[in-house]
Amino acid sequence: MKNEGKKFEEDFKNSIDESKIYYYRLRDSASSFGGGNDSTRFSIKNDYDCFIYLSPNYFPFELKSKQNTSVGIQKTKEEKGKDIKLHQIEGLTKASQYEGIYAGLLLNFRSTEHTYWLDIKNFNRFNEGTNKKSINENDVIEYGGLLVPQTLKKVRYRYDIDKMIKMIRRIHNDSAS
């Protein structure tokens, strides 16, 4: 049985019209299976899970799906077991510094059946302005999270990726004006 996070990633991928949008899922390292393997000497730490490209923009995403109401944030390298890792925050932040790259988190709150895209810059504003060790749905909304249109098809979700891209581009174009 697949874990819910993998189902979310699969539903997201299956929502993309690959005739128009290029999608790529970065490969997980061996240590990421089973919650980490201490016997693995070296492991690749991806900056994010996947990206999509629709000319002229590149969209790197870290995807998180949680049953509970918040997503844990790693604040220091010493902290373990958090959902959003420090290297992912750093990787998305670095990517977002380039024109035409819209980096962010796709946060799926299964208890409310809502999914949001949160720009990494807005996430960083939240993260730097709080001592909280997690972000909840209300925080995501307060910091400009975009509700991703989704439809439940029997038991799996379909996300409106085209509409999501238009919304992301619109907020970036509005902030550039």
C-alpha positions as CSV (number, residue, x, y, z in Angstrom):
1,M,0.0,0.0,0.0
2,K,1.4,3.4,-1.0
3,N,1.8,6.1,1.7
4,E,-0.4,9.2,1.3
5,G,2.5,11.4,0.4
6,K,3.4,9.2,-2.6
7,K,-0.3,9.2,-3.6
8,F,-0.3,13.0,-3.5
9,E,2.8,13.1,-5.7
10,E,1.3,10.6,-8.1
11,D,-2.0,12.5,-8.3
12,F,-0.1,15.8,-9.0
13,K,1.9,14.2,-11.8
14,N,-1.2,12.6,-13.3
15,S,-2.9,16.0,-13.3
16,I,-0.3,17.4,-15.7
17,D,-1.0,17.6,-19.4
18,E,2.5,16.5,-20.6
19,S,1.7,17.5,-24.1
20,K,1.9,21.1,-22.9
21,I,3.9,21.0,-19.7
22,Y,7.2,19.3,-19.0
23,Y,7.3,17.5,-15.7
24,Y,10.3,15.9,-14.0
25,R,10.5,14.1,-10.6
26,L,13.9,14.1,-9.1
27,R,15.1,10.7,-8.0
28,D,15.0,9.9,-4.3
29,S,18.2,8.7,-2.7
30,A,18.4,5.2,-1.2
31,S,18.4,6.7,2.3
32,S,15.0,8.3,1.8
33,F,13.2,5.0,1.7
34,G,12.0,3.7,5.0
35,G,12.6,7.0,6.8
36,G,16.4,7.1,6.3
37,N,19.1,4.5,6.5
38,D,22.0,5.3,8.9
39,S,24.1,2.7,7.2
40,T,24.1,4.7,3.9
41,R,27.3,6.6,4.0
42,F,26.4,9.2,1.4
43,S,23.0,10.4,0.3
44,I,21.8,12.9,-2.2
45,K,19.7,15.6,-0.7
46,N,17.5,17.0,-3.4
47,D,16.6,20.7,-3.3
48,Y,13.0,19.8,-4.1
49,D,10.8,17.0,-5.2
50,C,10.0,17.9,-8.8
51,F,9.6,20.7,-11.3
52,I,7.4,21.6,-14.2
53,Y,8.3,23.8,-17.1
54,L,5.9,25.8,-19.1
55,S,7.6,28.4,-21.3
56,P,8.9,30.9,-20.1
57,N,8.7,29.7,-16.5
58,Y,10.3,27.0,-14.4
59,F,8.4,25.9,-11.3
60,P,10.3,23.9,-8.7
61,F,8.1,22.3,-6.0
62,E,8.5,20.5,-2.7
63,L,5.3,18.5,-2.1
64,K,4.0,17.7,1.4
65,S,0.8,15.8,2.4
66,K,-0.3,15.8,6.0
67,Q,-3.3,14.3,7.8
68,N,-2.8,16.5,10.8
69,T,-3.2,20.3,10.7
70,S,0.4,21.4,10.5
71,V,3.6,20.7,8.6
72,G,6.8,20.6,10.7
73,I,9.7,22.9,9.7
74,Q,13.4,22.1,10.3
75,K,14.9,25.2,11.8
76,T,18.5,23.9,12.5
77,K,20.7,21.1,11.0
78,E,20.5,19.3,14.3
79,E,16.7,18.9,14.3
80,K,15.5,15.6,12.9
81,G,12.2,14.3,11.7
82,K,10.7,17.5,10.4
83,D,8.6,17.5,7.2
84,I,10.2,20.6,5.5
85,K,13.9,20.2,5.6
86,L,16.4,23.0,5.8
87,H,18.2,22.0,2.6
88,Q,14.8,22.1,0.8
89,I,14.1,25.6,2.1
90,E,17.6,26.7,1.0
91,G,17.3,25.0,-2.5
92,L,13.9,26.6,-3.2
93,T,15.1,29.9,-2.0
94,K,18.2,29.8,-4.2
95,A,16.1,28.8,-7.3
96,S,13.6,31.7,-6.6
97,Q,16.4,34.3,-7.0
98,Y,16.3,33.9,-10.8
99,E,13.9,35.7,-13.1
100,G,11.1,33.4,-14.4
101,I,11.5,30.8,-11.6
102,Y,8.6,30.4,-9.3
103,A,9.6,28.1,-6.4
104,G,7.3,27.0,-3.7
105,L,5.8,24.4,-1.5
106,L,2.7,22.4,-2.5
107,L,1.0,21.7,0.9
108,N,-1.8,19.1,1.0
109,F,-3.9,19.2,4.2
110,R,-5.9,15.9,4.0
111,S,-8.0,16.7,7.0
112,T,-9.6,19.7,5.2
113,E,-9.0,18.3,1.7
114,H,-7.3,21.6,0.7
115,T,-4.0,22.0,-1.2
116,Y,-2.1,25.2,-1.4
117,W,0.9,26.5,-3.3
118,L,3.0,28.8,-1.1
119,D,5.7,30.8,-2.7
120,I,9.1,30.1,-1.0
121,K,9.6,33.9,-0.4
122,N,6.3,34.1,1.5
123,F,7.2,30.9,3.4
124,N,10.5,32.5,4.4
125,R,8.7,35.6,5.6
126,F,6.6,33.4,7.8
127,N,9.5,31.2,9.0
128,E,11.8,34.2,9.8
129,G,9.0,36.0,11.7
130,T,7.9,33.2,14.0
131,N,9.3,30.9,16.6
132,K,6.7,28.2,15.6
133,K,8.2,24.9,14.5
134,S,5.4,24.2,12.0
135,I,3.1,25.9,9.6
136,N,-0.6,25.3,9.6
137,E,-3.4,26.0,7.0
138,N,-4.3,29.4,8.5
139,D,-0.6,30.4,8.4
140,V,-0.5,29.4,4.7
141,I,-3.5,31.4,3.9
142,E,-2.3,34.4,5.9
143,Y,1.0,34.4,4.0
144,G,-0.5,34.3,0.5
145,G,-1.0,30.6,-0.1
146,L,-2.9,29.9,-3.3
147,L,-5.7,27.4,-3.0
148,V,-5.0,24.9,-5.8
149,P,-8.2,23.9,-7.6
150,Q,-8.8,20.2,-7.2
151,T,-11.5,17.6,-7.9
152,L,-12.0,14.3,-6.2
153,K,-12.4,11.6,-8.8
154,K,-13.8,8.6,-6.9
155,V,-10.8,8.1,-4.5
156,R,-8.0,10.1,-6.1
157,Y,-7.6,13.8,-6.8
158,R,-7.1,15.7,-10.0
159,Y,-5.5,19.1,-9.8
160,D,-6.1,22.0,-12.2
161,I,-2.4,22.7,-13.0
162,D,-3.2,25.1,-15.8
163,K,-5.2,27.3,-13.5
164,M,-2.6,27.0,-10.8
165,I,0.1,28.2,-13.2
166,K,-2.0,31.1,-14.2
167,M,-2.6,32.1,-10.6
168,I,1.2,31.9,-9.8
169,R,2.1,34.0,-12.8
170,R,-0.6,36.5,-12.0
171,I,0.7,37.1,-8.4
172,H,4.3,37.3,-9.6
173,N,3.4,39.8,-12.4
174,D,1.3,41.9,-9.9
175,S,4.2,42.0,-7.5
176,A,6.6,43.0,-10.3
177,S,4.4,46.0,-11.2
